Amino acid sequence: MAFSHGKNTKVYCNGYDLTSYLTSIEVPSTADVSETSTFGNNSKTYIAGLKDATVSIEGFYDGSSDAIDEVLNAALGQNNNEWCYYPNLDTVSNIGYGLSTVNNAVSVTSDIGDVTGISGEGQSNVSIERLESLHALSQETSSGNGTGVDGGASSSNGGSAYIQATDVTGTVEVIIQHDSNSDFSTATTLVSFTAVSTDHTSERVTFAGTVERYVRAVWTVGGGEDITFNVGFNRA
């Protein structure tokens, strides 16, 4: 059994690291159920329906350029806001959650006896996707590949992946490879993110079919280039 403390939480949205502004985050997920009871049943019966998820955050207001107020207001009313939330750091293989939302609320609150606060909410279009981190948010200045993450077995239902790139110089390519071998001796590309050439870039991509047992992030960085990014991976 392994517990974690909330102080280790990491939160990224649309290529911004919001961690240092926030004091709480909640990502409740639900599934509809529809009753199918008929004459002759002794107990009610149900079938599963659509899944749903939202994200709610609270923290401290900062109106500086690229700070939380600007980020949340730019996202308000917009589709496809990518969120990645890691309850216990985003170290490779650690668990997190991904959402792609319509952000539907921002609120700034001032009180004479307290720090000015800010909160925001978003409604996910993809419910909630359980992620494994393939690259902790950190800078890379040369090409390389991440540590492989063992899925325990191959799977056949595809999945999704998120990239959160806070800073980039040049144009950097990031992909996810998969392989049945832990040494990636026969690795192939599972998914390619759009080449990153702009600070504060995020993307959610989906893929179908077989995913081999082992996966890893791979990045190609040319001379004079660098990138600071996180990658989260969901095996459906």
N, C-alpha and C positions, 0 to 999 in steps of 0.2 A: 504494500500500500504506500502510495506516494502523494502527499498533499503539497499544495503550493500556496504561496502568499500573494495577495493581490498586487503588492508592490512590483512584482515581476512582469506585470501585464505590458504587452506591446500592442499598439493600435495604429494602423496605417489606413489612409483613405486617399484615393486618387493621386498616389505618388507623394503624399505628405506624411511625415511622421508626427502624429498628434499625441504621442505618448506623454510628452512633458507638460501638456496642457490639461490632461484629464484626471479626474478623481474617481470616475465610475463609468462602466459600460455594461449594458445588458443586451443580450441577443436571444430573446425568447423565440422558440419555434413551436408550432402546433400542427396538428393534422385533423382535418375535418372527419367526422364520422356521420354516416347516414343510416337511419334505422331501416331494417328489413324484416321486422317482426310481422308474422301472419297468424291467422287462425290456426290453432293447434300448438303454437309455441308456448312453453311454460316459462320461458325467459325471453327478454328482449334480445334481438340479434342486430348486428351492425356490419357494415362494410366500410373500409377505409376510403377517405376522399382525398382532397387536395391538401398538400402541405403549405405552410406559410411561415414567415419569419420577419422580424423587425430588428432594428438596432436603435438603441437609445444611449446617448452619452451625456455626461455632465463634467464640467471643469471650470477653469479660470479663463476669463476674457483676455484676449490680447488683440489689439487692432492694428498691429504692425503689418508691413508687407509680408505676404506668404505665411502669416500666422493664422490661428484657428478661426477668427472671425471672418477673415477673407475667404478661407477655404470653405467653410460651411455655407456662407452666403452665395458663393459662386456655384455651389452644388445644389442649392435650393431649387426645387422644381425641375431638376434635370434627371434624365434617365441614365442608367448604367454607371452609377457611382460605385467603384470597387472598394470594398472594405476587407481588411484582413486583421483578425483579432487573435492574439496568442495569449492565453491566460498565464503561461509560465515560460516566458522568453520565447524567442523564435530560433533557438539553436536547432541545427539540422536534426530532423526526425521528431522534434517536439510538435505537439498537437495544437492546431488553431482552427479558426472558422472563417469561411469566406462568404460574402454576400455581395450581390449586385443590386443596388437600390435606386428607387426614386426617393430623393431626400425631400421630406414633406414638412419639416419644422425646424426653425432656429429661434432661440429665445435668449436675450441678454437681460440679466437681472442685476440691479444695483440696490444695495442696502447701506445705510449710513454707518452701520456697525460691522460691515463685513467686506470681503474682497468681491469685486464685480465678477459675476459668474456667467457662464454660457452653457447652453444645452442644445442638442439637436436630435432629430429622429429621421429614420429612413425605413421605407417599406421594400423588402426584397422581392425581386422577380424570379429568384432561383431558390426560394426557401433558404436553407442554410447548408453549406457544404463543409464537411469536416476535412481539414487540411493537415498535411504533414509538411513541415518546413524543409525545403531543399537548399535554402541559402539564407542565413541570418542577414539582417540588414547591416551591410558593411561594404567598404570600398574595395574594389578590385582594380589594379593598375596594369595587369597583364592577363593573358588568356589562361584559362584553367578549367577545372571541373570540381564539383563538390563531392562530398562523401556519399556513397551509395546508400539508399534507404531500402531496407528489406520489407517487402509487403507480405512475406510469409508464403505466398503462392501467386501464380499469375491470376488474372481476372479477365472477364470477357465483356464487360459493360462500359468500357471507356471511362470517361471522367472529365475533370476540368483542372485548370491551373491558373494561378494569379501571379502577376509580377507587379511589384511596387518599386519604382525607381525614383529616388529622391533627387539624385544629382548625376549628371553625365557630362563628359567632355568627349566630343567626337560622335561617332555612330557605333554602337556596340550591339552585337547579336547575342541573344540568350536563347538556348533551347533546353529541352528535357530529353534525355536519352533513357531507354529501357533495355534490359537484357535478362536472359535467364541465368546468366553467370554473374557471380558477385564481383568478379574482376573486370567486368564490362568488356571482355575480349571480343564479343560479337555484337557490341552495342549498335543500336539503330536509333534514329530520331523519332521520338514519339510525338512531339509538338514543337513548333517554332513560334516564339513571340515575335511581333513586329519589331524590327530593329529600333533600338532606343537612341534617339538623338536630341531629346529635349528633357530638361529637368522636370520633375514632378509628372512622370508618366506612369500610368497604370493600365493593365489590360487583363481581362479574363478570357481564356480560350477554352474550347471544349474539344474533345476527341472521342472517337467511337472505336469499338472493337477490342482486340486483345491488348492488355497491358501486362508486360512481363513482370517477373517477381521483383526485380531490382530497378530502381529509378535514381537519376541524379540530374542536377543542373550542370550545364556547360556554358561557358561564356567565351566570346572571342573579342579581345581588346587589342587594338593596334597601338603603335608607337604614339606616345603623347596623349593617349585616351585613358579614360577611367570611368567607372560606374559604381554607384552606391545603390544596392538593391536587395530586395527580399523576394523569394519565390516560394509559393505555397502550392501543394499538389493534393488533389482529391481523386481517389480511386473509387469510382462509383460501384 
